[in-house]
């Protein structure tokens, strides 16, 4: 848990130091109250005392209480400042780290787990900081100072307090040993519950179409019930702490008063009192009050000691609140550190520098796959083997093959979502691993297989990227991109046009509309390399043909890498690469492949007739 505190800034450490100092002052003032109470008791029983002495002692008690109140306000302010600032920065660091992960790291944690770590886990750490700095420091300082005052009173009282503290520690440690493993399980079960909930909500249409609501509800109830049972175990175990501490605290009170009664009973009468009476130096009445004063002094010490002893016990009771929070916060901190300490396997090169825009090369653009092979982490077989081809500026290179042949994996290597296992990919003669990721991806316009829209407006989705510099795109450029993507017609019919709302995930648009908006986003960027990952599958043949015709006009100086399932989409490509089980089964134009590649012929004849292909 405490290892994560290395992310605290110097200013926050100063706030924590200030918290400790103010807490020391607060505890000192509170521990002065029993001393003034003792002074009042002594004044009352002392013959010849004045009422003004009682008023003075009472006034000092009020001042100490008010000073403690002011100190507690400052402690609360400092604790809130440290906890909220630290958690805000921790969330930002986790988010920045996650956004820098490659697909390998993201799949290693799972999306549901990363969401839990970014929200729920950080909340537990924040709660510990608020409670810890406010209560833990106070409890430790209070117990230390109170024990110091207790030690000087009576060894019998000190021994009874030590036994009570030992019993408290045994109770706390035993519960932590039992409960801590369960808290680790709780966070894993929370991840699982988030995963099931996310799966149900994202697939709600399929769930309803197959009348699978009861089945999905059963999966949710199973995950929810398992989490509830683990929570119940931990809460029931921690519930033992309250009654156990009450028994120990009441037992200590009983021991203090029993020992006090014993000490009062055995308080001796001074020997010189009798001699003083016989010699006439002391009256008989004064001789009676002398031993009584000694006994009352013991009683006064007992009252003060009782107050100190209760302060010690209350300090440990406050510590138990920390020990209730600490196990879960410790697990959460460990999970957060796992994210922050994970080293990203895909690191930046040096080409492109720190600028947001990549330098435009003077020579003709080209993408070269040089004997590229790739296998997923921990996989035994390669997904791609020995892929080699060159795509030059103005060319369209298409990829086709059966499902699972590695088409999408191949084009995902260009923007470095994964790095090649063997071989290399060159853009204008430079290995993609030598580019900075910003410089590399600023040259690419990607349209993924599954159209992705973000909550906002049409304008914010089309003018997306370049680190949010949407003001760089004019309305004319956005409308031009929409026209090329065949989205101008339906966008112009919306009431707010470019400022029309887009729901999260684009759920207020059809599949074809989302796909065309995703294409418009790539076109608006005017990249050097267009990557279309089966991005025309939701379009009808007519719209597909018109869109590709418009794209050809604006991609004349760019490289187009196109993945498709439909033969009709790639007929006009300059080069078609046929993939079969991760290997190149053929490469050439449509006409050449129909003559030389059996795999391509099978795909073509399964979709179109000989007359249509002719």
ZAMARGU-4260 file (C-alpha; in steps of 0.2 Angstrom, whole numbers, plus 5000, padded with zeros to 4 digits):
<rodrens>
0) 5000/5000/5000 | 5013/5013/5005 | 5024/5010/4990 | 5011/5019/4980 | 5014/5035/4990
5) 5030/5037/4980 | 5018/5046/4968 | 5015/5060/4980 | 5022/5077/4976 | 5033/5087/4988
10) 5019/5099/4991 | 5007/5085/4996 | 5021/5078/5008 | 5022/5096/5016 | 5003/5095/5018
15) 5005/5078/5027 | 5019/5085/5038 | 5008/5100/5042 | 4994/5087/5046 | 5006/5078/5059
20) 5011/5094/5067 | 4994/5100/5069 | 4988/5083/5075 | 5002/5084/5089 | 4995/5101/5094
25) 4977/5094/5094 | 4982/5079/5105 | 4992/5089/5117 | 4977/5101/5120 | 4965/5086/5122
30) 4977/5077/5135 | 4978/5093/5145 | 4959/5092/5149 | 4962/5078/5162 | 4976/5088/5170
35) 4964/5103/5173 | 4950/5091/5179 | 4962/5085/5192 | 4966/5103/5197 | 4948/5106/5199
40) 4946/5090/5210 | 4961/5095/5220 | 4954/5113/5223 | 4937/5107/5228 | 4944/5095/5242
45) 4958/5107/5248 | 4953/5117/5263 | 4955/5136/5260 | 4953/5135/5241 | 4946/5149/5231
50) 4932/5148/5218 | 4942/5158/5206 | 4954/5143/5205 | 4940/5132/5198 | 4935/5146/5186
55) 4953/5147/5180 | 4955/5129/5177 | 4937/5127/5169 | 4942/5142/5157 | 4958/5133/5152
60) 4948/5117/5148 | 4937/5128/5137 | 4952/5135/5128 | 4960/5118/5125 | 4943/5111/5118
65) 4942/5126/5106 | 4960/5125/5101 | 4957/5106/5098 | 4942/5111/5087 | 4952/5123/5076
70) 4966/5110/5074 | 4954/5097/5069 | 4947/5109/5055 | 4965/5111/5048 | 4968/5093/5049
75) 4952/5089/5039 | 4957/5103/5026 | 4975/5096/5024 | 4969/5078/5022 | 4956/5082/5009
80) 4969/5092/4999 | 4981/5078/4999 | 4969/5064/4995 | 4959/5072/4981 | 4974/5079/4973
85) 4983/5063/4974 | 4969/5053/4967 | 4966/5065/4953 | 4984/5063/4947 | 4984/5045/4950
90) 4968/5043/4939 | 4977/5053/4925 | 4993/5043/4926 | 4983/5027/4925 | 4973/5034/4910
95) 4989/5040/4901 | 4997/5023/4904 | 4982/5013/4898 | 4981/5024/4882 | 4999/5020/4879
100) 4997/5001/4880 | 4998/4991/4865 | 4984/4978/4861 | 4994/4965/4870 | 4995/4974/4887
105) 4976/4979/4886 | 4971/4961/4882 | 4982/4955/4896 | 4973/4965/4909 | 4955/4965/4900
110) 4945/4981/4898 | 4934/4977/4912 | 4948/4976/4924 | 4956/4992/4918 | 4940/5001/4921
115) 4939/4995/4939 | 4957/4999/4942 | 4954/5017/4935 | 4939/5020/4946 | 4935/5008/4960
120) 4953/5004/4965 | 4958/5023/4965 | 4943/5027/4976 | 4948/5015/4989 | 4966/5022/4990
125) 4958/5040/4991 | 4947/5034/5006 | 4962/5027/5014 | 4972/5043/5012 | 4958/5053/5019
130) 4955/5042/5034 | 4973/5037/5036 | 4981/5054/5038 | 4966/5061/5048 | 4964/5046/5060
135) 4980/5035/5059 | 4992/5050/5064 | 4980/5055/5078 | 4978/5038/5085 | 4997/5034/5085
140) 5001/5051/5093 | 4987/5050/5105 | 4991/5033/5111 | 5010/5037/5113 | 5007/5053/5123
145) 4993/5045/5134 | 5004/5030/5138 | 5018/5042/5142 | 5007/5050/5155 | 5000/5034/5161
150) 5017/5027/5165 | 5021/5039/5178 | 5005/5036/5188 | 5005/5018/5194 | 5013/5001/5188
155) 4996/4992/5192 | 4986/5003/5181 | 5000/5003/5167 | 5000/4984/5167 | 4981/4983/5165
160) 4982/4995/5151 | 4996/4985/5143 | 4986/4969/5144 | 4971/4978/5136 | 4982/4985/5121
165) 4990/4967/5119 | 4972/4960/5117 | 4967/4973/5105 | 4982/4970/5094 | 4979/4951/5094
170) 4961/4954/5089 | 4966/4966/5075 | 4980/4955/5068 | 4969/4939/5068 | 4955/4948/5059
175) 4967/4955/5046 | 4975/4937/5043 | 4957/4930/5040 | 4950/4945/5030 | 4965/4951/5018
180) 4964/4936/5006 | 4945/4939/5004 | 4948/4957/4999 | 4959/4952/4985 | 4945/4940/4979
185) 4933/4954/4980 | 4942/4965/4968 | 4943/4951/4955 | 4925/4947/4957 | 4921/4966/4955
190) 4931/4965/4938 | 4920/4950/4933 | 4904/4958/4938 | 4909/4973/4927 | 4913/4962/4913
195) 4897/4953/4913 | 4887/4969/4914 | 4897/4977/4900 | 4894/4961/4890 | 4875/4962/4893
200) 4874/4980/4889 | 4884/4980/4873 | 4875/4965/4866 | 4858/4970/4871 | 4851/4968/4854
205) 4857/4950/4852 | 4851/4946/4869 | 4833/4952/4865 | 4833/4945/4848 | 4836/4928/4855
210) 4825/4930/4870 | 4840/4927/4881 | 4836/4939/4895 | 4834/4925/4908 | 4850/4917/4903
215) 4860/4933/4904 | 4851/4938/4920 | 4857/4921/4927 | 4875/4925/4922 | 4873/4942/4931
220) 4865/4934/4946 | 4879/4921/4948 | 4893/4934/4947 | 4883/4946/4959 | 4879/4932/4971
225) 4897/4927/4972 | 4902/4944/4976 | 4889/4946/4989 | 4894/4930/4998 | 4912/4936/4999
230) 4907/4953/5005 | 4896/4945/5018 | 4911/4935/5025 | 4922/4950/5026 | 4908/4961/5034
235) 4904/4947/5047 | 4922/4944/5051 | 4925/4963/5054 | 4909/4964/5064 | 4917/4954/5078
240) 4929/4969/5080 | 4916/4981/5087 | 4909/4969/5101 | 4927/4963/5105 | 4934/4980/5107
245) 4919/4985/5118 | 4922/4970/5130 | 4941/4975/5131 | 4937/4993/5134 | 4924/4990/5148
250) 4936/4977/5155 | 4949/4990/5156 | 4937/5002/5165 | 4933/4989/5177 | 4951/4985/5180
255) 4956/5004/5183 | 4942/5006/5196 | 4945/4990/5205 | 4964/4994/5206 | 4959/5012/5211
260) 4948/5006/5225 | 4962/4994/5231 | 4975/5008/5231 | 4963/5020/5241 | 4959/5006/5253
265) 4977/5003/5257 | 4982/5021/5257 | 4992/5022/5274 | 4990/5035/5288 | 5006/5045/5290
270) 5015/5040/5306 | 5020/5058/5310 | 5002/5062/5312 | 5000/5054/5329 | 5016/5061/5335
275) 5010/5079/5329 | 4994/5077/5339 | 5002/5071/5355 | 5015/5085/5354 | 5001/5098/5351
280) 5007/5103/5334 | 4991/5097/5325 | 4973/5097/5331 | 4963/5081/5331 | 4952/5087/5317
285) 4967/5091/5306 | 4973/5073/5310 | 4957/5066/5303 | 4958/5075/5287 | 4976/5071/5283
290) 4974/5053/5278 | 4957/5057/5269 | 4966/5069/5258 | 4979/5056/5253 | 4965/5044/5249
295) 4956/5058/5239 | 4972/5061/5230 | 4973/5043/5225 | 4954/5044/5219 | 4959/5060/5209
300) 4973/5050/5201 | 4961/5036/5197 | 4949/5048/5188 | 4963/5056/5178 | 4971/5039/5174
305) 4954/5032/5168 | 4953/5047/5156 | 4970/5043/5149 | 4967/5024/5148 | 4951/5027/5138
310) 4961/5039/5126 | 4973/5024/5123 | 4959/5012/5120 | 4949/5025/5109 | 4965/5027/5099
315) 4966/5009/5095 | 4948/5009/5091 | 4951/5023/5078 | 4965/5012/5072 | 4953/4998/5069
320) 4944/5009/5057 | 4960/5011/5047 | 4963/4992/5048 | 4945/4989/5040 | 4950/5000/5026
325) 4968/4996/5024 | 4967/4978/5017 | 4956/4983/5003 | 4965/4999/4999 | 4981/4988/5000
330) 4974/4976/4987 | 4968/4991/4976 | 4985/5000/4977 | 4994/4984/4971 | 4982/4983/4956
335) 4985/5001/4952 | 5004/4998/4953 | 5003/4983/4942 | 4996/4995/4928 | 5008/5009/4932
340) 5023/4997/4932 | 5019/4988/4916 | 5032/4992/4903 | 5024/4995/4886 | 5032/4984/4873
345) 5029/4996/4859 | 5040/5011/4862 | 5044/5027/4852 | 5058/5028/4840 | 5066/5045/4835
350) 5060/5049/4818 | 5047/5063/4818 | 5053/5071/4834 | 5041/5078/4847 | 5030/5087/4834
355) 5012/5083/4832 | 5014/5083/4813 | 5026/5071/4804 | 5038/5078/4792 | 5032/5075/4774
360) 5045/5066/4764 | 5050/5073/4747 | 5052/5056/4739 | 5037/5046/4733 | 5028/5037/4747
365) 5029/5019/4748 | 5025/5005/4761 | 5036/4989/4760 | 5033/4973/4769 | 5049/4964/4770
370) 5047/4945/4775 | 5035/4950/4789 | 5030/4936/4801 | 5019/4938/4817 | 5012/4928/4831
375) 5002/4933/4845 | 5009/4933/4863 | 5010/4916/4870 | 5003/4908/4854 | 5013/4893/4847
380) 5008/4896/4829 | 5012/4911/4818 | 4997/4921/4812 | 5007/4928/4797 | 5022/4920/4789
385) 5034/4928/4777 | 5023/4942/4769 | 5032/4953/4757 | 5025/4966/4745 | 5027/4985/4741
390) 5013/4998/4740 | 5018/5014/4731 | 5010/5031/4731 | 4994/5031/4721 | 4992/5012/4722
395) 4978/5002/4730 | 4983/4986/4737 | 4969/4975/4742 | 4969/4959/4754 | 4957/4945/4753
400) 4955/4928/4760 | 4945/4917/4771 | 4940/4921/4789 | 4955/4920/4800 | 4968/4921/4786
405) 4976/4936/4795 | 4970/4951/4784 | 4966/4962/4799 | 4981/4957/4808 | 4992/4962/4794
410) 4986/4980/4792 | 4986/4982/4811 | 5005/4980/4810 | 5006/4996/4800 | 5000/5009/4814
415) 5010/4997/4826 | 4995/4991/4836 | 5007/4976/4837 | 5025/4974/4832 | 5031/4962/4819
420) 5039/4946/4826 | 5051/4944/4811 | 5055/4955/4797 | 5051/4973/4795 | 5039/4986/4788
425) 5046/5001/4780 | 5037/5018/4776 | 5048/5028/4764 | 5063/5017/4769 | 5061/5020/4788
430) 5056/5005/4799 | 5039/5009/4807 | 5048/5005/4824 | 5060/5020/4821 | 5045/5032/4820
435) 5038/5041/4835 | 5020/5034/4837 | 5013/5052/4835 | 5023/5055/4819 | 5018/5037/4812
440) 5000/5038/4815 | 4998/5056/4809 | 5002/5049/4792 | 4988/5036/4793 | 4969/5037/4790
445) 4962/5021/4798 | 4944/5015/4796 | 4942/5000/4807 | 4932/4985/4804 | 4919/4990/4817
450) 4914/5008/4815 | 4917/5018/4830 | 4909/5035/4834 | 4912/5045/4850 | 4899/5054/4860
455) 4898/5072/4854 | 4893/5080/4837 | 4895/5075/4819 | 4908/5089/4818 | 4918/5083/4833
460) 4918/5065/4825 | 4923/5070/4808 | 4936/5083/4814 | 4943/5070/4826 | 4962/5067/4830
465) 4977/5078/4829 | 4977/5079/4848 | 4960/5087/4848 | 4965/5101/4836 | 4947/5101/4828
470) 4948/5120/4824 | 4961/5116/4810 | 4947/5109/4800 | 4935/5121/4791 | 4916/5117/4788
475) 4920/5116/4770 | 4933/5102/4772 | 4921/5093/4784 | 4907/5094/4771 | 4919/5089/4757
480) 4924/5073/4767 | 4906/5069/4770 | 4902/5071/4751 | 4916/5059/4747 | 4910/5046/4760
485) 4892/5047/4753 | 4886/5054/4770 | 4882/5072/4765 | 4864/5067/4760 | 4858/5060/4777
490) 4869/5073/4787 | 4861/5088/4778 | 4844/5082/4783 | 4848/5082/4801 | 4841/5098/4810
495) 4858/5103/4817 | 4868/5097/4802 | 4886/5096/4808 | 4881/5100/4826 | 4869/5086/4827
500) 4871/5075/4842 | 4880/5058/4841 | 4876/5046/4855 | 4890/5036/4864 | 4895/5022/4851
505) 4884/5031/4838 | 4869/5021/4843 | 4857/5034/4835 | 4864/5030/4818 | 4862/5014/4807
510) 4877/5003/4803 | 4879/5010/4786 | 4878/5028/4792 | 4891/5024/4805 | 4903/5016/4793
515) 4901/5031/4781 | 4905/5043/4795 | 4920/5033/4800 | 4926/5034/4781 | 4923/5053/4781
520) 4934/5055/4797 | 4949/5047/4788 | 4946/5057/4772 | 4945/5073/4782 | 4963/5070/4788
525) 4971/5069/4771 | 4984/5056/4776 | 4998/5048/4766 | 4991/5030/4770 | 4973/5025/4770
530) 4969/5009/4779 | 4951/5002/4776 | 4948/4986/4786 | 4933/4979/4778 | 4925/4996/4779
535) 4912/4994/4765 | 4903/4979/4771 | 4888/4988/4778 | 4886/4997/4761 | 4875/4992/4746
540) 4884/4989/4730 | 4879/5005/4722 | 4885/5016/4737 | 4900/5005/4738 | 4904/5008/4719
545) 4901/5027/4720 | 4911/5029/4736 | 4926/5020/4729 | 4925/5031/4714 | 4925/5047/4724
550) 4939/5040/4735 | 4950/5037/4720 | 4949/5056/4716 | 4957/5061/4733 | 4969/5046/4735
555) 4979/5049/4720 | 4995/5053/4729 | 4991/5042/4744 | 4993/5023/4747 | 4977/5013/4750
560) 4978/4997/4759 | 4961/4989/4758 | 4954/4973/4767 | 4938/4966/4759 | 4927/4951/4759
565) 4918/4955/4743 | 4926/4953/4727 | 4916/4967/4719 | 4925/4979/4731 | 4943/4975/4725
570) 4941/4971/4707 | 4949/4988/4702 | 4963/4987/4714 | 4981/4989/4707 | 4986/4974/4717
575) 4977/4960/4726 | 4985/4949/4739 | 4977/4933/4743 | 4980/4926/4761 | 4977/4908/4765
580) 4981/4903/4783 | 4993/4917/4786 | 5003/4914/4770 | 5002/4923/4753 | 4993/4912/4741
585) 4994/4924/4727 | 4997/4942/4722 | 4992/4951/4706 | 4977/4960/4698 | 4960/4952/4697
590) 4963/4946/4680 | 4980/4938/4684 | 4974/4930/4700 | 4959/4922/4691 | 4971/4913/4680
595) 4985/4909/4692 | 4977/4907/4710 | 4965/4893/4714 | 4961/4901/4731 | 4956/4917/4723
600) 4945/4908/4710 | 4936/4899/4723 | 4932/4915/4733 | 4927/4924/4717 | 4915/4910/4711
605) 4907/4908/4728 | 4901/4926/4726 | 4899/4930/4708 | 4894/4920/4692 | 4906/4919/4678
610) 4896/4931/4668 | 4897/4944/4682 | 4916/4941/4684 | 4918/4943/4665
</rodrens>
